[in-house]
Amino acid sequence: MTIGNTIMNKELFSKIIKNPHTTISTKELSQLEELVVNFPFCQIGHILIAKAYHDSQNMLTDKKLQIAAAVSYTHLRAHETRH
């Protein structure tokens, strides 16, 4: 996925998802943050960002968790209304 000047390829995205116990690098975090700017309803992107903030004990962790939860809840509600 080419996003602005940053490239998040599907191999890197898959690697991050398949290895949930590894630390997300600063560069990967930057790419994930740009990914969710371009694809705001990408649930896994928001969840991975919240994880990275949590792992680094960043003071914005709660805010990132709230965003991830809101995106996931919105997706769930949209799915329920379609079925």
C-alpha positions in Angstrom: 0.0 0.0 0.0 1.6 3.3 -1.0 0.5 6.1 1.2 1.9 9.5 0.7 5.7 9.2 0.9 5.5 6.2 3.2 5.1 2.7 2.0 3.4 0.0 4.1 3.6 -3.1 2.0 1.3 -6.0 2.6 4.2 -8.2 3.6 5.2 -5.8 6.5 1.5 -5.4 7.5 1.1 -9.3 7.5 4.3 -9.6 9.5 3.1 -7.2 12.2 -0.3 -9.0 12.4 1.3 -12.5 12.5 3.8 -11.6 15.3 1.6 -9.8 17.9 4.2 -10.2 20.6 7.0 -8.3 18.8 7.5 -4.6 19.3 6.3 -2.3 16.6 9.1 0.0 15.5 8.8 3.8 15.3 8.9 3.6 11.5 6.2 0.9 11.5 4.1 3.0 13.8 4.4 6.0 11.6 3.3 3.9 8.6 0.4 2.5 10.6 -0.7 6.0 11.6 -0.6 7.1 8.0 -2.5 4.0 7.0 -5.4 4.9 9.3 -5.4 8.5 8.1 -6.1 7.1 4.6 -8.3 4.2 5.7 -10.0 5.5 8.9 -12.1 2.4 9.4 -9.2 0.0 9.3 -9.8 -1.7 12.7 -6.6 -3.7 12.9 -4.6 -0.6 12.1 -6.1 1.3 15.1 -5.6 -1.8 17.3 -2.0 -2.1 16.3 -1.4 1.6 17.0 -3.0 1.3 20.4 -0.8 -1.7 21.1 2.4 0.2 20.1 1.4 3.1 22.3 0.7 0.7 25.2 4.0 -1.2 24.8 6.0 2.1 24.8 4.0 3.3 27.9 3.0 6.4 26.0 0.7 8.8 27.8 -1.7 8.8 24.8 -2.4 5.1 25.1 -5.9 5.6 26.5 -6.8 7.9 23.7 -5.6 5.4 21.1 -7.5 2.6 22.8 -10.7 4.7 22.8 -10.3 5.3 19.1 -9.7 1.6 18.3 -12.7 0.7 20.4 -14.9 3.3 18.7 -13.9 2.1 15.2 -14.5 -1.5 16.1 -17.9 -0.7 17.6 -18.9 1.3 14.6 -17.9 -1.6 12.3 -19.9 -4.0 14.5 -23.0 -1.8 14.5 -22.8 -1.4 10.7 -22.5 -5.1 10.3 -25.5 -5.7 12.5 -27.7 -3.3 10.6 -26.8 -5.0 7.3 -27.9 -8.5 8.5 
